[in-house]
Amino acid sequence: MQVSLNFVTPLWTADASKHANRVQVTGLLGSLRWWYEAIVRGLDGYVSNPTTDEREYRCEFGSKAYQDTLRHGNAKAEALAAGLKSLGAVEYLFGATGWARLFRLQVVHVERTPLHFRTTLDINKNWLRKVFQGDPQQGDSIEALEVPYGAATLNLVLRGHDTDYVQSQLALLFRFIVEYGGLGARLQHGFGQIADLVLPPKLAETSVQEGLRLLKTKLEGGGLCQTAPMQSTAYDLRNFFHLTYYLPPHVLHRFMRPNAHCGNVTKKTEDRYIPCAFDLRYKGEAPLGLRRWLRDEKGWQESDDPSMLGPLDNLMGPRSEWKNAYGKTVKVSDDLRTASHICFSMPLKEDTDYRLVIFGFAPRAIIGVEELCSLCEEYMQVVFAASPSQKTFGRDLLELTSGGIQ
């Protein structure tokens, strides 16, 4: 199953050393699985947590039911059916202990480009260098980094089990990511936006809605695990929203000033995409910065205690470090680090205007999805006097499946 696509903003799948010049297949798989988990949760499907130490939230194939069925001399197909009842839909597709992933991902081709950013504050340049350039003592610099960008070709080699269903779910994932999300890591910084998706001819007409319907049928078929406990998380399609804006170039002029550029000098004239998501989401030249705006204008509280998070920290991710009242640098506890629940794309040029999307998941304990979406709309009115051309909630997509979802 070959998939062609175009990364219209750079892809980030760096390894632990922040070497981002080639595609890390494990990073792509992790991103695909993360989106699929949110989709399955939206349909009330069971999703395990393979990273936890708590056994009740993990799942394994080769369960007692499977072994007992084999031991009594039953047919292999019957034993397989018994074993699958220990897997959820995500584990069925992406693998679990004792059960191989139903496809193998190969990166056949991807182009690259130098990494760069645009920001309205010099202090942001220091932070961007610190986060993205790797280790300066090893000679790493943001000016020397290249990242995947442009045309790419992927092969998905199917294992040979339930192949029609597997293809439908892979098509669902790529369609969803193109229309509503992004692929890879650092989505909150605008990486991984995709266009020009080409699927195999038999899947060319597969829509998000069709893929969801097939997944729902699989979940309701009773062949997979449905009743095991799940850890609470905001990453559920019912908590998802997506906004699309078209901005005229003049409202983005401050990002195109020569001194706004950070990174490889050859990208100073790049205008097909504007890598300014940090300013849009976090902080920039006033009034830019959703986090700053929520704190200063809307009264959202952030914690000054490195061992706990405030509502703003939970929503937008905590500060990595800051100065306390005594001028001492304080760093947030490593186990409290979390990504933002809201992502901004890099503004992308389409014809004469720039397309900007905002998407995210509302943590229900803090805020509802409608209220969070409305806050993002109000913020965009403040900074760009812009209204969305399209607004989508995850629940709307779910309701389009056969019979809807409550």
RODO-2510 file (C-alpha; in nm, 4 decimals, decimal comma):
residues 406
     n   res          X          Y          Z
     1     m     0,0000     0,0000     0,0000
     2     q     0,1872     0,3088    -0,1237
     3     v     0,1000     0,6550     0,0042
     4     s     0,2243     0,9780    -0,1538
     5     l     0,1931     1,3115     0,0207
     6     n     0,3463     1,6534     0,0526
     7     f     0,4746     1,7978     0,3781
     8     v     0,3744     2,1618     0,3338
     9     t     0,5333     2,2511     0,6679
    10     p     0,8479     2,0714     0,7893
    11     l     0,8192     1,7341     0,9617
    12     w     0,9739     1,6839     1,3061
    13     t     1,0584     1,3297     1,4149
    14     a     1,3909     1,3936     1,5873
    15     d     1,5589     1,1309     1,8026
    16     a     1,6708     1,1838     2,1621
    17     s     1,9714     1,3831     2,0369
    18     k     1,7424     1,6166     1,8387
    19     h     1,8832     1,4940     1,5077
    20     a     1,5898     1,5809     1,2837
    21     n     1,7476     1,5563     0,9385
    22     r     1,5922     1,2173     0,8588
    23     v     1,2546     1,0645     0,9234
    24     q     1,2377     0,8488     1,2343
    25     v     0,9900     0,5744     1,1447
    26     t     0,9148     0,5161     1,5128
    27     g     0,8138     0,8825     1,5370
    28     l     0,5703     0,8480     1,2466
    29     l     0,4231     0,5305     1,3952
    30     g     0,3862     0,6969     1,7341
    31     s     0,2024     0,9898     1,5769
    32     l    -0,0318     0,7648     1,3777
    33     r    -0,1074     0,5609     1,6885
    34     w    -0,1687     0,8735     1,8997
    35     w    -0,4328     0,9986     1,6546
    36     y    -0,5889     0,6540     1,6267
    37     e    -0,6176     0,6291     2,0058
    38     a    -0,8110     0,9579     2,0146
    39     i    -1,0421     0,8371     1,7367
    40     v    -1,1084     0,5016     1,9060
    41     r    -1,1811     0,6704     2,2401
    42     g    -1,4336     0,8912     2,0621
    43     l    -1,6229     0,5780     1,9607
    44     d    -1,6095     0,4429     2,3186
    45     g    -1,3485     0,1849     2,2220
    46     y    -1,1002     0,0509     2,4755
    47     v    -0,7455     0,1949     2,4599
    48     s    -0,4663     0,0580     2,6778
    49     n    -0,1617     0,2477     2,8003
    50     p     0,1518     0,0490     2,7077
    51     t     0,3825     0,2938     2,8910
    52     t     0,2268     0,2596     3,2344
    53     d     0,3532     0,0388     3,5164
    54     e    -0,0050    -0,0317     3,6203
    55     r    -0,0886    -0,3714     3,4771
    56     e    -0,4639    -0,3098     3,4676
    57     y    -0,4140    -0,0450     3,1964
    58     r    -0,1904    -0,2646     2,9782
    59     c    -0,2989    -0,5404     2,7439
    60     e    -0,1345    -0,8496     2,5987
    61     f    -0,2208    -1,1034     2,3347
    62     g    -0,1637    -1,4659     2,4330
    63     s    -0,3960    -1,4278     2,7262
    64     k    -0,5150    -1,7129     2,9449
    65     a    -0,8215    -1,7588     2,7228
    66     y    -0,5980    -1,8041     2,4189
    67     q    -0,3659    -2,0515     2,5905
    68     d    -0,6531    -2,2497     2,7398
    69     t    -0,8208    -2,2795     2,4001
    70     l    -0,5028    -2,4157     2,2417
    71     r    -0,4405    -2,6498     2,5346
    72     h    -0,7762    -2,8164     2,4849
    73     g    -0,6944    -2,8946     2,1233
    74     n    -0,9323    -2,6462     1,9653
    75     a    -0,8742    -2,5059     1,6175
    76     k    -0,6185    -2,2303     1,5758
    77     a    -0,8876    -1,9938     1,4419
    78     e    -1,0891    -2,0438     1,7600
    79     a    -0,7820    -1,9815     1,9720
    80     l    -0,7076    -1,6658     1,7731
    81     a    -1,0603    -1,5356     1,8301
    82     a    -1,0250    -1,6002     2,2035
    83     g    -0,6909    -1,4196     2,2166
    84     l    -0,8179    -1,1142     2,0273
    85     k    -1,0705    -1,0470     2,3022
    86     s    -0,7757    -0,9279     2,5123
    87     l    -0,6888    -0,6561     2,2553
    88     g    -0,8534    -0,3222     2,1881
    89     a    -0,8907    -0,1767     1,8381
    90     v    -0,5673     0,0237     1,8694
    91     e    -0,3650    -0,2773     1,9829
    92     y    -0,5227    -0,4897     1,7104
    93     l    -0,3910    -0,2530     1,4420
    94     f    -0,0689    -0,1264     1,6030
    95     g     0,0368    -0,4308     1,8021
    96     a     0,0785    -0,5289     2,1655
    97     t     0,2815    -0,7798     2,3636
    98     g     0,2432    -1,1067     2,1762
    99     w     0,0629    -0,9500     1,8774
   100     a     0,2541    -0,7947     1,5866
   101     r     0,1486    -0,4713     1,4225
   102     l    -0,0667    -0,5437     1,1163
   103     f     0,1504    -0,3313     0,8868
   104     r     0,5123    -0,2240     0,8446
   105     l     0,5946     0,1363     0,7552
   106     q     0,8774     0,2188     0,5151
   107     v     0,9913     0,5675     0,4143
   108     v     1,0763     0,5394     0,0462
   109     h     1,1515     0,9043    -0,0249
   110     v     1,1325     1,2423     0,1448
   111     e     1,2898     1,5741     0,0573
   112     r     1,4581     1,8088     0,3085
   113     t     1,4962     2,1784     0,3765
   114     p     1,6956     2,3938     0,6217
   115     l     1,5213     2,4601     0,9522
   116     h     1,4196     2,8149     1,0372
   117     f     1,1699     3,0127     1,2441
   118     r     1,0197     3,3594     1,2553
   119     t     0,9522     3,5418     1,5790
   120     t     0,8747     3,8969     1,6853
   121     l     1,0846     3,8810     2,0060
   122     d     1,4612     3,8319     2,0280
   123     i     1,4213     3,6421     2,3563
   124     n     1,2195     3,3824     2,1679
   125     k     1,5143     3,3188     1,9374
   126     n     1,7213     3,2044     2,2361
   127     w     1,4475     2,9643     2,3417
   128     l     1,3987     2,8258     1,9887
   129     r     1,7710     2,7627     1,9560
   130     k     1,7814     2,5892     2,2921
   131     v     1,4896     2,3596     2,2122
   132     f     1,5587     2,2732     1,8483
   133     q     1,9286     2,2962     1,7700
   134     g     2,0566     1,9949     1,9627
   135     d     2,3845     2,0031     2,1559
   136     p     2,6051     2,3092     2,0828
   137     q     2,9017     2,1285     2,2431
   138     q     2,8717     1,8668     1,9690
   139     g     2,8784     2,1379     1,7040
   140     d     2,5026     2,1459     1,6553
   141     s     2,3450     2,4747     1,5505
   142     i     2,0037     2,5712     1,4252
   143     e     2,1645     2,7161     1,1109
   144     a     2,3022     2,3734     1,0159
   145     l     1,9863     2,1692     1,0751
   146     e     1,7794     2,0249     0,7944
   147     v     1,4325     1,8740     0,8330
   148     p     1,2064     1,6658     0,6074
   149     y     0,9860     1,8891     0,3924
   150     g     0,8147     1,8532     0,0568
   151     a     0,7194     1,5452    -0,1433
   152     a     0,7319     1,2094     0,0343
   153     t     0,6480     0,8489    -0,0487
   154     l     0,5621     0,5873     0,2139
   155     n     0,5090     0,2138     0,1785
   156     l     0,2800     0,0329     0,4213
   157     v     0,3456    -0,3389     0,3946
   158     l     0,0452    -0,5327     0,5220
   159     r     0,0882    -0,8413     0,7357
   160     g    -0,1831    -1,0364     0,5512
   161     h    -0,4455    -1,0468     0,8266
   162     d    -0,7779    -0,8642     0,7782
   163     t    -0,6179    -0,6565     0,5019
   164     d    -0,9282    -0,4745     0,3765
   165     y    -1,0026    -0,3459     0,7249
   166     v    -0,6380    -0,2539     0,7867
   167     q    -0,6277    -0,0541     0,4633
   168     s    -0,9500     0,1251     0,5531
   169     q    -0,8101     0,2311     0,8902
   170     l    -0,4795     0,3497     0,7477
   171     a    -0,6746     0,5489     0,4880
   172     l    -0,8879     0,6926     0,7704
   173     l    -0,5772     0,8000     0,9601
   174     f    -0,4098     0,9736     0,6668
   175     r    -0,7355     1,1414     0,5590
   176     f    -0,7989     1,2657     0,9127
   177     i    -0,4445     1,3974     0,9570
   178     v    -0,4574     1,5818     0,6237
   179     e    -0,7933     1,7426     0,6994
   180     y    -0,7749     1,8054     1,0725
   181     g    -0,4330     1,7414     1,2271
   182     g    -0,0673     1,6879     1,1499
   183     l     0,1904     1,4084     1,1390
   184     g     0,4943     1,3685     1,3632
   185     a     0,5984     1,5525     1,6776
   186     r     0,5929     1,9208     1,7766
   187     l     0,2495     1,9769     1,6224
   188     q     0,2032     2,2695     1,8630
   189     h     0,4886     2,4430     1,6770
   190     g     0,3195     2,3957     1,3391
   191     f     0,5220     2,1014     1,2114
   192     g     0,3818     1,8144     1,0070
   193     q     0,1046     1,9742     0,8023
   194     i     0,0204     1,7594     0,4982
   195     a    -0,1431     1,8142     0,1580
   196     d    -0,1716     1,6379    -0,1791
   197     l    -0,2454     1,2951    -0,0331
   198     v    -0,2558     1,0140    -0,2915
   199     l    -0,3827     0,6744    -0,1765
   200     p    -0,4021     0,3540    -0,3836
   201     p    -0,6904     0,3621    -0,6377
   202     k    -0,9134     0,1262    -0,4365
   203     l    -0,8899     0,3649    -0,1384
   204     a    -0,9065     0,6918    -0,3310
   205     e    -1,2695     0,7525    -0,2370
   206     t    -1,2367     0,6433     0,1275
   207     s    -1,3518     0,9329     0,3450
   208     v    -1,3052     1,0005     0,7153
   209     q    -1,6723     0,9166     0,7674
   210     e    -1,6427     0,5800     0,5887
   211     g    -1,3349     0,4873     0,7907
   212     l    -1,5156     0,5780     1,1129
   213     r    -1,8153     0,3665     1,0147
   214     l    -1,5937     0,0625     0,9519
   215     l    -1,4171     0,1164     1,2848
   216     k    -1,7491     0,1471     1,4644
   217     t    -1,8671    -0,1780     1,3063
   218     k    -1,5458    -0,3482     1,4233
   219     l    -1,5942    -0,2196     1,7775
   220     e    -1,9554    -0,3339     1,7877
   221     g    -1,8729    -0,6769     1,6439
   222     g    -1,7709    -0,8128     1,9822
   223     g    -1,4413    -0,9643     1,8665
   224     l    -1,2173    -0,7207     2,0549
   225     c    -1,1785    -0,6079     2,4164
   226     q    -1,4473    -0,3583     2,5187
   227     t    -1,4780    -0,3589     2,8961
   228     a    -1,1283    -0,3112     3,0419
   229     p    -1,0573     0,0080     3,2428
   230     m    -0,8975     0,3082     3,0704
   231     q    -0,6897     0,5936     3,2053
   232     s    -0,8566     0,9342     3,1879
   233     t    -0,7307     1,1660     2,9132
   234     a    -0,8466     1,4671     2,7138
   235     y    -0,7294     1,3062     2,3891
   236     d    -1,0706     1,1827     2,2832
   237     l    -1,2328     1,2812     1,9519
   238     r    -1,5383     1,4027     2,1427
   239     n    -1,3132     1,6712     2,2969
   240     f    -1,1606     1,7773     1,9618
   241     f    -1,2077     2,1023     1,7677
   242     h    -1,0569     2,2428     1,4474
   243     l    -1,0632     2,5976     1,3103
   244     t    -0,9522     2,7155     0,9645
   245     y    -0,8591     3,0781     0,8907
   246     y    -0,7491     3,2602     0,5757
   247     l    -0,5326     3,5631     0,6525
   248     p    -0,4223     3,8337     0,4079
   249     p    -0,0425     3,8762     0,3931
   250     h    -0,0464     4,2254     0,5439
   251     v    -0,1664     4,1001     0,8862
   252     l     0,1441     3,8796     0,9053
   253     h     0,3887     4,1542     0,8077
   254     r     0,5647     4,1644     1,1450
   255     f     0,6873     3,8074     1,0898
   256     m     0,8393     3,8960     0,7532
   257     r     1,0715     4,1658     0,8847
   258     p     1,4402     4,0746     0,8305
   259     n     1,5165     4,0755     1,2034
   260     a     1,2316     3,8307     1,2716
   261     h     1,4213     3,5458     1,1050
   262     c     1,5994     3,2779     1,3078
   263     g     1,7912     2,9907     1,1487
   264     n     1,9524     2,9149     0,8158
   265     v     2,0066     3,2370     0,6190
   266     t     1,9001     3,0720     0,2922
   267     k     1,5419     3,0666     0,4246
   268     k     1,5190     3,4408     0,4869
   269     t     1,3051     3,4911     0,1774
   270     e     1,0870     3,1830     0,2333
   271     d     0,7222     3,2862     0,2152
   272     r     0,5356     2,9648     0,1261
   273     y     0,5051     2,8946     0,4975
   274     i     0,5776     3,1170     0,7976
   275     p     0,7143     2,9241     1,0991
   276     c     0,5754     3,1566     1,3664
   277     a     0,3539     2,9186     1,5668
   278     f     0,5502     2,9813     1,8873
   279     d     0,4540     3,3510     1,8853
   280     l     0,0929     3,2690     1,8000
   281     r     0,0492     3,0036     2,0667
   282     y     0,2825     3,1146     2,3457
   283     k     0,4002     3,4749     2,3403
   284     g     0,5164     3,7365     2,0939
   285     e     0,5013     4,1083     2,0318
   286     a     0,1757     4,2263     2,1938
   287     p    -0,0996     4,1256     2,1441
   288     l     0,0431     3,7982     2,0073
   289     g     0,0491     3,4882     2,2254
   290     l    -0,2535     3,2840     2,3253
   291     r    -0,0927     3,1746     2,6534
   292     r    -0,0033     3,5315     2,7469
   293     w    -0,3513     3,6521     2,6466
   294     l    -0,5262     3,3862     2,8539
   295     r    -0,3149     3,4768     3,1564
   296     d    -0,3179     3,8568     3,1305
   297     e    -0,6558     3,9242     2,9724
   298     k    -0,8679     3,6259     3,0763
   299     g    -0,7323     3,5581     3,4252
   300     w    -0,6134     3,2020     3,3697
   301     q    -0,3760     3,1040     3,6515
   302     e    -0,0355     2,9444     3,6102
   303     s     0,1487     2,7832     3,8995
   304     d     0,4700     2,9210     4,0497
   305     d     0,5198     2,5904     4,2313
   306     p     0,7408     2,3559     4,0233
   307     s     0,5715     2,0552     4,1835
   308     m     0,2178     2,1357     4,0691
   309     l     0,0316     2,2705     3,7660
   310     g    -0,2224     2,5492     3,7403
   311     p    -0,5165     2,5500     3,4977
   312     l    -0,3154     2,7419     3,2358
   313     d    -0,0247     2,4968     3,2682
   314     n    -0,2587     2,2022     3,2202
   315     l    -0,4118     2,3599     2,9097
   316     m    -0,1077     2,5079     2,7366
   317     g     0,1778     2,3109     2,8903
   318     p     0,3903     2,4343     3,1846
   319     r     0,6797     2,6745     3,1614
   320     s     1,0056     2,4806     3,1605
   321     e     1,1723     2,7310     3,3928
   322     w     1,1198     3,0754     3,5409
   323     k     1,2462     3,3196     3,8049
   324     n     1,0771     3,3038     4,1445
   325     a     1,0133     3,6002     4,3764
   326     y     1,3743     3,5792     4,4990
   327     g     1,5252     3,5866     4,1504
   328     k     1,6192     3,2184     4,1585
   329     t     1,5656     3,0029     3,8497
   330     v     1,2994     2,7401     3,9114
   331     k     1,2446     2,4385     3,6835
   332     v     0,9226     2,2413     3,6573
   333     s     0,9382     1,8807     3,7736
   334     d     1,0115     1,6420     3,4852
   335     d     0,7100     1,4263     3,5643
   336     l     0,4823     1,7304     3,5201
   337     r     0,6013     1,8209     3,1721
   338     t     0,3174     1,7977     2,9235
   339     a     0,2431     1,9256     2,5739
   340     s    -0,0075     2,1963     2,4932
   341     h    -0,3640     2,0836     2,4281
   342     i    -0,3849     2,3526     2,1556
   343     c    -0,1853     2,3522     1,8312
   344     f    -0,1321     2,6297     1,5761
   345     s    -0,0158     2,5489     1,2274
   346     m     0,2424     2,7565     1,0447
   347     p     0,0567     3,0007     0,8156
   348     l     0,0641     2,8394     0,4706
   349     k     0,0311     3,0349     0,1478
   350     e    -0,2626     2,9332    -0,0709
   351     d    -0,3150     3,1606    -0,3709
   352     t    -0,2929     3,5134    -0,2268
   353     d    -0,3836     3,4448     0,1383
   354     y    -0,2343     3,2338     0,4147
   355     r    -0,4194     2,9366     0,5600
   356     l    -0,3851     2,8995     0,9368
   357     v    -0,5441     2,6191     1,1373
   358     i    -0,5929     2,5804     1,5100
   359     f    -0,6846     2,2449     1,6574
   360     g    -0,6827     2,0801     1,9950
   361     f    -0,8437     1,8729     2,2661
   362     a    -1,0293     2,0249     2,5595
   363     p    -0,9426     1,8832     2,9040
   364     r    -1,2961     1,8515     3,0370
   365     a    -1,1957     1,8958     3,4011
   366     i    -1,0862     2,2505     3,3121
   367     i    -1,2945     2,3636     3,0147
   368     g    -1,5504     2,2329     2,7652
   369     v    -1,4679     2,1986     2,3981
   370     e    -1,7175     2,4653     2,2858
   371     e    -1,5815     2,7165     2,5375
   372     l    -1,2214     2,6435     2,4422
   373     c    -1,3029     2,6847     2,0725
   374     s    -1,4768     3,0157     2,1480
   375     l    -1,1705     3,1423     2,3360
   376     c    -0,9506     3,0650     2,0346
   377     e    -1,1959     3,2489     1,8094
   378     e    -1,1955     3,5519     2,0409
   379     y    -0,8156     3,5523     2,0477
   380     m    -0,7974     3,5470     1,6672
   381     q    -1,0348     3,8435     1,6557
   382     v    -0,8049     4,0339     1,8920
   383     v    -0,4787     3,9661     1,7079
   384     f    -0,5949     3,9479     1,3438
   385     a    -0,9587     4,0681     1,3383
   386     a    -1,0278     3,7329     1,1706
   387     s    -1,3205     3,4918     1,1771
   388     p    -1,2911     3,1221     1,0901
   389     s    -1,3927     3,0055     0,7446
   390     q    -1,4553     2,6574     0,8820
   391     k    -1,5231     2,5178     1,2292
   392     t    -1,5390     2,1460     1,3044
   393     f    -1,5944     1,9546     1,6261
   394     g    -1,4943     1,5927     1,6649
   395     r    -1,8433     1,5062     1,7814
   396     d    -1,9758     1,6297     1,4435
   397     l    -1,7569     1,3767     1,2648
   398     l    -1,8761     1,1010     1,4974
   399     e    -2,2402     1,1901     1,4417
   400     l    -2,1933     1,1338     1,0693
   401     t    -2,1232     0,7664     1,1299
   402     s    -2,4169     0,5301     1,0932
   403     g    -2,6558     0,5858     1,3823
   404     g    -2,4428     0,8586     1,5392
   405     i    -2,2657     0,8519     1,8762
   406     q    -2,3996     0,9797     2,2065
***
